[in-house]
Amino acid sequence: MIVKTRAVVLRDIKYRDQSKICLLLTREYGQVSVILKGGRSAKSRTGPIFSPGNVIDAVLYKKGNRDIQLASDASLVLSPLSESPDLERFSVLYRVLDLVRYASGPEEKNVPLFTITHVAIWRLCHASRDFQPILAWFLLRLVGVLGFTPSLDRCVFSNNDLLTSIEEMKLSELLFVHDPGGFALPGSAFVNSVSIQTVPVSRYRFIRALAAAGHSPLPEAAPDEVSAVTSLLQEYCSRHLDRMPHRKHLDIVSRLISA
């Protein structure tokens, strides 16, 4: 069966003399491994299109009983690789690709995961600087797609409205609770728990702003604030991945995300 699907190229490896095998995250079929015959030849038109990070429209000869499908054609939709070289952009890009690669399974359709990956790459293509907030945005969206969105509106213990409480109590800090996931008011839990850490209100507001940003521009914050939020979300992910339904590479994801 010949199918056409939009896909993100997650990785590629050499195969024999001139071919290569690519792992795609497709919108319709989840992860799909494909072989591109002659894809490493200098004469190949489609070979360069199947490069990690590219968003493509791919034409596949798909058979249900094959582990590796045959790719016959593709057209380029987005490519962060075509921009001027930037190590920070590429670092964030490959971080996103690795997370997606290990957080999804073969033939496991997940349109929300595909969508946030597509948007993250779009953001990387159109940003000229400040790439780290894109990673923070992606991590926050990723935990939601995987089913453990942190509570941002109400205290996870008292259920009080957080913004109202911040104003009334003139708070400068909140608690971030890894289990259950979300923010809590000071005094609502034992702060010596290893699953709870103190977070400045400014950091909480930045996370809320990230959560509210769909296709709109991402909120700005100081580099150290962005780095702290990214680290917080990475730790939150690592604590919850083992509670997800079994996937082949969950142990690898936990190590990756905690690195």
Secondary structure per residue as TSV (DSSP state, phi and psi in degrees):
chain	resnum	aa	ss	phi	psi
A	1	M	-	360.0	129.5
A	2	I	E	-90.3	124.6
A	3	V	E	-128.4	152.3
A	4	K	E	-119.5	131.2
A	5	T	E	-146.1	146.7
A	6	R	E	-79.4	141.9
A	7	A	E	-149.8	154.7
A	8	V	E	-108.5	129.7
A	9	V	E	-80.8	116.9
A	10	L	E	-89.5	-35.7
A	11	R	E	-164.9	164.1
A	12	D	E	-141.8	148.9
A	13	I	E	-135.4	150.5
A	14	K	E	-69.1	144.5
A	15	Y	E	-139.3	118.6
A	16	R	T	55.6	-146.9
A	17	D	T	-79.2	-47.1
A	18	Q	T	-125.2	-5.9
A	19	S	E	-97.6	172.7
A	20	K	E	-150.3	154.1
A	21	I	E	-110.4	132.3
A	22	C	E	-121.1	145.5
A	23	L	E	-102.6	122.9
A	24	L	E	-112.7	145.7
A	25	L	E	-102.7	109.6
A	26	T	E	-100.0	154.7
A	27	R	T	-69.9	-39.8
A	28	E	T	-89.1	-27.1
A	29	Y	T	-125.7	7.4
A	30	G	E	69.9	-147.0
A	31	Q	E	-72.0	131.8
A	32	V	E	-137.4	129.2
A	33	S	E	-90.9	133.6
A	34	V	E	-131.1	151.1
A	35	I	E	-107.4	133.6
A	36	L	E	-112.6	100.0
A	37	K	T	-69.6	127.7
A	38	G	T	72.6	14.8
A	39	G	T	-67.9	-17.2
A	40	R	T	-100.3	3.1
A	41	S	S	-72.5	145.6
A	42	A	T	-63.4	-22.1
A	43	K	T	-88.9	-5.3
A	44	S	-	-72.4	127.1
A	45	R	S	-80.1	-36.6
A	46	T	S	-89.6	-19.8
A	47	G	G	-51.9	-51.8
A	48	P	G	-65.0	-24.2
A	49	I	G	-67.3	-34.8
A	50	F	S	-84.5	62.2
A	51	S	-	-114.4	142.0
A	52	P	T	-53.6	132.9
A	53	G	T	99.5	-19.4
A	54	N	-	-75.6	142.4
A	55	V	E	-100.9	126.5
A	56	I	E	-134.4	160.7
A	57	D	E	-103.0	111.7
A	58	A	E	-107.8	143.3
A	59	V	E	-107.5	123.1
A	60	L	E	-123.8	144.9
A	61	Y	E	-91.5	103.1
A	62	K	-	-107.3	125.6
A	63	K	-	-123.7	134.3
A	64	G	T	-63.6	-26.0
A	65	N	T	-95.3	9.6
A	66	R	-	-105.6	137.4
A	67	D	S	-76.3	-30.8
A	68	I	E	-122.3	122.2
A	69	Q	E	-88.8	165.3
A	70	L	E	-101.5	124.0
A	71	A	E	-92.7	128.8
A	72	S	E	-109.7	-27.0
A	73	D	E	-161.2	164.5
A	74	A	E	-166.3	155.2
A	75	S	E	-129.2	146.9
A	76	L	E	-83.1	133.3
A	77	V	E	-106.0	-50.8
A	78	L	E	-141.4	144.6
A	79	S	-	-147.3	105.6
A	80	P	G	-68.7	-14.4
A	81	L	G	-76.3	-15.8
A	82	S	G	-85.1	-9.4
A	83	E	S	-74.5	169.6
A	84	S	-	-62.0	140.0
A	85	P	-	-54.7	132.9
A	86	D	-	-148.5	114.7
A	87	L	H	-62.9	-36.3
A	88	E	H	-67.7	-40.9
A	89	R	H	-60.5	-46.8
A	90	F	H	-67.2	-34.6
A	91	S	H	-62.3	-46.1
A	92	V	H	-65.9	-42.0
A	93	L	H	-56.9	-51.2
A	94	Y	H	-71.6	-26.4
A	95	R	H	-64.3	-46.3
A	96	V	H	-61.4	-45.9
A	97	L	H	-61.7	-41.6
A	98	D	H	-64.6	-43.4
A	99	L	H	-61.8	-44.4
A	100	V	H	-65.3	-42.1
A	101	R	H	-57.4	-43.3
A	102	Y	H	-91.4	-16.2
A	103	A	H	-91.3	-3.9
A	104	S	S	-123.3	161.9
A	105	G	-	-118.5	163.8
A	106	P	B	-58.6	134.6
A	107	E	T	53.8	31.7
A	108	E	-	-110.4	92.8
A	109	K	-	-62.3	130.1
A	110	N	-	-148.9	86.7
A	111	V	H	-62.2	-42.3
A	112	P	H	-59.1	-40.2
A	113	L	H	-64.9	-42.6
A	114	F	H	-60.8	-41.9
A	115	T	H	-63.6	-47.0
A	116	I	H	-68.5	-31.0
A	117	T	H	-67.1	-44.5
A	118	H	H	-58.7	-46.1
A	119	V	H	-66.0	-40.2
A	120	A	H	-60.6	-42.3
A	121	I	H	-68.0	-39.4
A	122	W	H	-58.7	-43.6
A	123	R	H	-62.9	-41.7
A	124	L	H	-64.7	-34.3
A	125	C	H	-68.3	-32.7
A	126	H	H	-102.0	-4.5
A	127	A	-	-92.3	141.2
A	128	S	S	-103.4	-11.2
A	129	R	S	-163.1	-179.9
A	130	D	-	53.5	62.7
A	131	F	-	-84.9	-23.2
A	132	Q	H	-61.4	-37.3
A	133	P	H	-59.6	-26.7
A	134	I	H	-66.6	-39.7
A	135	L	H	-65.5	-42.5
A	136	A	H	-61.7	-43.7
A	137	W	H	-60.5	-43.7
A	138	F	H	-64.8	-43.4
A	139	L	H	-59.9	-41.8
A	140	L	H	-65.6	-40.4
A	141	R	H	-68.6	-36.7
A	142	L	H	-62.8	-45.2
A	143	V	H	-63.3	-31.5
A	144	G	H	-67.7	-44.5
A	145	V	H	-62.1	-35.9
A	146	L	T	-83.4	-2.9
A	147	G	T	100.1	14.9
A	148	F	-	-135.3	57.3
A	149	T	-	-61.4	128.5
A	150	P	-	-73.1	147.1
A	151	S	B	-73.9	122.1
A	152	L	-	-111.4	-14.1
A	153	D	S	-98.5	-37.3
A	154	R	B	-128.6	148.7
A	155	C	-	-58.3	130.4
A	156	V	T	-68.8	-14.7
A	157	F	T	-104.6	-49.0
A	158	S	T	-94.0	-15.9
A	159	N	-	68.4	11.8
A	160	N	-	-71.6	148.4
A	161	D	B	-65.7	126.3
A	162	L	H	-71.0	-46.7
A	163	L	H	-62.6	-42.6
A	164	T	H	-62.6	-43.0
A	165	S	H	-66.0	-37.3
A	166	I	H	-59.9	-44.1
A	167	E	H	-70.1	-46.5
A	168	E	H	-68.5	-37.0
A	169	M	H	-95.7	-2.6
A	170	K	T	51.2	53.7
A	171	L	-	-81.5	144.6
A	172	S	S	-110.8	-11.7
A	173	E	E	-139.8	151.5
A	174	L	E	-126.8	176.8
A	175	L	E	-108.5	136.5
A	176	F	E	-102.9	124.2
A	177	V	E	-108.5	120.0
A	178	H	E	-76.3	-25.1
A	179	D	T	-150.6	105.6
A	180	P	T	-74.7	158.7
A	181	G	E	-75.5	128.8
A	182	G	E	145.7	-173.1
A	183	F	E	-97.6	153.6
A	184	A	E	-139.6	157.5
A	185	L	-	-81.7	146.2
A	186	P	T	-56.7	139.2
A	187	G	T	88.4	-6.1
A	188	S	S	-91.2	-4.4
A	189	A	S	-157.2	166.6
A	190	F	-	-74.9	116.4
A	191	V	T	-76.0	-7.7
A	192	N	T	-86.5	2.7
A	193	S	-	-67.6	140.1
A	194	V	T	-68.3	-16.1
A	195	S	T	-95.1	10.2
A	196	I	E	-127.7	136.0
A	197	Q	E	-139.4	151.8
A	198	T	E	-80.3	136.5
A	199	V	E	-132.8	131.0
A	200	P	E	-61.0	147.7
A	201	V	H	-59.6	-33.9
A	202	S	H	-60.3	-36.7
A	203	R	H	-70.1	-39.7
A	204	Y	H	-60.4	-44.0
A	205	R	H	-65.0	-35.6
A	206	F	H	-65.5	-41.8
A	207	I	H	-63.8	-41.5
A	208	R	H	-60.3	-41.6
A	209	A	H	-66.5	-38.2
A	210	L	H	-61.8	-42.5
A	211	A	H	-63.8	-31.0
A	212	A	H	-83.2	-13.0
A	213	A	-	-85.3	108.6
A	214	G	S	-87.7	-97.5
A	215	H	S	-94.0	-1.6
A	216	S	S	-74.4	163.0
A	217	P	-	-57.7	146.1
A	218	L	-	-75.7	149.8
A	219	P	-	-66.4	154.3
A	220	E	-	-96.3	149.5
A	221	A	-	-157.9	162.0
A	222	A	-	-64.3	148.2
A	223	P	H	-53.4	-40.3
A	224	D	H	-68.5	-30.6
A	225	E	H	-68.7	-43.8
A	226	V	H	-62.1	-43.7
A	227	S	H	-61.9	-41.0
A	228	A	H	-66.4	-40.1
A	229	V	H	-66.0	-42.5
A	230	T	H	-60.1	-44.4
A	231	S	H	-63.7	-40.1
A	232	L	H	-61.3	-45.8
A	233	L	H	-69.8	-34.2
A	234	Q	H	-63.9	-43.3
A	235	E	H	-65.3	-41.1
A	236	Y	H	-60.3	-43.1
A	237	C	H	-60.3	-47.5
A	238	S	H	-63.1	-31.8
A	239	R	H	-73.3	-25.4
A	240	H	H	-106.3	-13.8
A	241	L	G	-60.8	-34.5
A	242	D	G	-72.1	-7.0
A	243	R	G	-96.2	-5.1
A	244	M	S	-73.9	160.6
A	245	P	S	-55.2	147.5
A	246	H	-	-55.9	130.7
A	247	R	-	-132.4	155.0
A	248	K	T	-57.3	-39.8
A	249	H	T	-112.9	27.2
A	250	L	H	-59.9	-38.9
A	251	D	H	-64.4	-34.3
A	252	I	H	-69.7	-40.1
A	253	V	H	-61.7	-43.4
A	254	S	H	-59.4	-43.7
A	255	R	H	-67.7	-38.9
A	256	L	H	-63.2	-47.4
A	257	I	H	-72.9	-23.5
A	258	S	H	-90.2	-7.7
A	259	A	-	-65.6	360.0
